[in-house]
């Protein structure tokens, strides 16, 4: 069947009753990771890999039955297109000379994150897809090489779960984990805060805003954060000079000169001097929150840093 109708149940307990929220939803067919069309892969014959989990590129859409679907359909070419766009973009901007693997998965729609309870119900499906993809990657594509684990936004949340679930042999081959555009508050032996530019086995995390009033709900504080411009965890200022928008040709843009520093009390990355107006995230965006630019602004620094940490690990 192309779609399955399932009942998703989230249960919460109170002192005297059990409260249930049941939602019937149409679910696209499961990705088969033995099928090469369920992957974006660039094999550069490198000694290390990047395994990247894409962010939310899917919105709610209507099926021919009139039902609304809240998950990406990895078998539908038109719905795959924005997922492919991010995979290609990140490969081009970040992976450099490293091998690159990114799975298609039934990610939750953007509308799912308007309500925390709804997101909590839907995210396990997306997580399970990527969990299966990562297991397939380790068994059939990785061949024992060290790897970088990376994700952005929804993908970063999923990445953190994979990080916590890793067995020790796999964790020992992880060069670093890049949790881009989220806050991290949980503790776990596999979650080790990066302290500089070239430590390995660590987690890199940051969340860019104009000021503290621009934070999206639930991301007010992170227990680990680093400045991706100077790779410091204190409040030392860094200067970033780059084109502000990925939506315009670089040749048509004037570069911004930004000052970037880490607010050590909250873990937020404070950005001054950013001029673009096309950064707002639909539905969830807040003026002064630069969530959609977390990769673009620091693309050069991230690519160089991934190569640096990989070389350090391989040495």
N, C-alpha and C positions, 0 to 999 in steps of 0.2 A: 504494500500500500504506500502511496506517495505521502500521505499524512495519516497520523494516528490521533484519535480523540482519546485523551486521557484525563483522569481526575487527579489534580495535584492537591495534596492536603498538607496544610501547615497547622500544627497543634500547639496550643499554649495551655499550661496548667495554672489554675488559680486554687485558692484554698478549698473551695467547695464544688468546683465543676471543671469540666474539660471543655475548652472552647475550640472550635474547629472553623477554619476558613477553607472552603472547597471551591476550586475554580476549574471548570472544564476548559481545556485548551487544545487547539490543533497543533500537533507537533510534526515538523518535517521528518523525513526519513533519516535514519542514523547514517552518519558518514562511515565509509569502510576505508580504513587507512591502509589497506593493502592496495587500494586503487590510487594510482599516482595523481589522478585528477583532484584528489582531496588534499593535495599538498602544493605549496610553492617551494621549490628547492633550487638553490644555486650551489653546485658542487665546484669549488675552486681548487680541489686537491690540496686543501690546507691541512695543517696539523691540528686545527681546533675548529669548533662549530659555534654558531649562534642558533639557539632555538628560541624563536620569537612568537609571542602570542598577541594577536592584534586587539585593538580597542573596539569600541562600539561603532560599527559602521552600518547598522541595520535599524530601520524604523518599523513600526507596525505596518502591516500591509494586508490587503483584502484578498482572499482566495476566490476562486470561481464559484464556490458554494455560498459566498456572502459572509463567511466566517472571517474573523481577523486573526492573523498569526503574529505572534510576538517573538519569533525566533528566526534566525537566518536559515535559509534553505540552501545547503551546500551543493545541491544538485541542479539548481536553477541558475542559468547563465546570467540573467539580468540581476539577480539578487547576489550572485557571487562577485559581480563587477566591483563594487566598492570595497569588498574584502580584499580582492586582488590588488586594488589600487594602493591600499595601505601596505600590503606585503611587499609590493614592488618598491614603493617609496622608501620604506625602512631599509630594505636590502640595499638600495642605491645609496642612501645617506649614511648608514651606520656600519654595515658588515665589512666594508673594505676588502681585505684579502682573505677573510674567513669564510668557511662554508656557511650556508644559510638555510634553515629549515623553518617553515611556518605552516601550521595545519589550518585548513578550513574547519570551522566548528559552528555548532548551532548556538551562536551567541544570542544573548537577550537583546531585545530592542531597546532603543533609547528611552521609550516611554515607560519601560519596566522600572526605571530608576527614579521615576517621579514619586514612588511610594516604597519605603524601605521594606514593608511586609511583602509586597508583590515581588520585589527584587530578591528577597530571601527565598521565596518559593521557586523562582525561575532559575536562579544561578546554578543550582546543582546539576541541571541538565547540561549547561555549557561547560561546567567544571568536569563532568564525567567524560564528555567528548575529548577535551584536551588531555585529561588523564590517560585515556586510551591512546591518543595520538603520541603522547610522550613515551609511553611504554613501547609503542611500535617503533618509534624513532630510536630508542635505546637498543632494542633488539635487532633492528634491521638496517639502520642508517648510520649509527654513530661509530660502530666498530671499535669501541674502547677509547675514542679520542676524548680529550678534555673539551668542555663546552661552556659557553655562556648561556645562562637562562635570562630571558628578558621579556617584559610585557608592559603594555601601556594601558592605563585606565582599567576597564573591565578585564583586559588581559593581564594587568599587573596583579589584580586581586586573585585571579586564577593561578597566576605564577606563584604567589605566596603559598597557596595550598599545596602545589606540587613540591615546593621547597621543603615544607614541613613534612610531607609524606615520603621523601626520598629515603632509600636505605643508605647505609653508611658508605658502601662501596661507590655508589653513584655520587653521593655528596662529595666524596674525596676527589672526584674528577671535575667538579664544578669550579670553574675559574672565578665566576662572580655571578650575582643575580642583580639585574637592573629592574627595580620596581618603580616605574616612571609614572608620575602624576597621581600618586595616592599618598595617604598617610598610613603609617604602620604603628600600631599600638601594642600588638601582641608580643609575647616573648616565646622563644623556642631555641633549642641548642643550634639549629641550623640558621637562625636569623642573627647574623653577626654584623654589626654596624661597620661600614667602611670608615677608616680613619684617615685615609690619604689616597693618592692617585694610583698606587700600584700594589696594594694589599690584595690578597686572593682569598677565596672562600667566604667572601663578604657580600652584604646586600647594600646596594646603592639606591637611595630614595630621595626624591625632592618633589616639591609642589609649589609652583610659581604664582605669586600674587603681587598686586600693586601695594596693598597694605592689608592689615589684619581683618578689616571689615569686608574683604572681598572673598573670604573663604566659603566654599560650598558646604552645605550641612554635613556634619559628621567628620570633616577633615580639619577641624580646628587645631589639632595637635598631633605631632608625630614623634614617636620615641627614637627614631633614627632619621637623620637627614644629613646631606652633604651638599656643598656648593659645587655644581658640575663645571664651573668656570675655573676656579682655583683649587678645587678638590681639598677644601678645608672644612672643618666642622665647627669652627668658631665664627665670629661675626666679621672677619676681615673682608673688606670690600674688594670686589673684582670688577674689571671693566670688560664688557662684551661689546664688540662692534660687528654687527651682522645685518643682513636684510631682514626686515620684520615680518614678511608675509610669504608663505609657501604658495599662495594663490595667484601671484603675479610673477612674470619672468624676472629673474634676478637682475638682468640688464636694465630693467625699467624701474628699479627701486633705488632709493637713496638709503644708505645704511644708517641704522640707529646706533648711537653710542649710549649704552646702558650701564648702569652700576648695579651690581648684584651682590647681596649679602644675605647670610643666613641669620634669621632670628632664632637664637639658641633657646629661648623660652618655649617656642611653639614648634620649631622645626620647619617653619615656613621659609621659602626662598623669596626675598623681597626684591622686586624689579623696579628700577626707576629709569625713565627715559624711553619707554616703549611707545611707539607712535601709531601702530596699525590699529584699524577699527574693525577688522574683519575676523576677529578671533572668538567672538561669542559662541558658546556652545548652545545649540538649539534646545529649547524647553528648560534646561537645567542651568544655563549659563548665568553668570553674574559679572557685571561690569568690573573690570580690574582683576578678574580671575583669568589667568592665561593658560588654562588647562589644555586647550587645543594646540598650543605652541610649545609644549614641553619637549618634543623631539626636535622640531624645526630650529628653535632658537639655539640649541646647544648641540646641533648635529655634528659640527666639526670636533668639539670637545669629546662627545660620546664616542665617535669613531676612533679617535686617537687613543682614548682611554681603554676601549675594548681591546685594541691591538697591544697597548702597553701591558695590561693585565694578562693577556694571553701569552705574550712573550715572557713575562715574569714567571708565569706558571710553568711554561715549557722549559725554562732554564732550570 
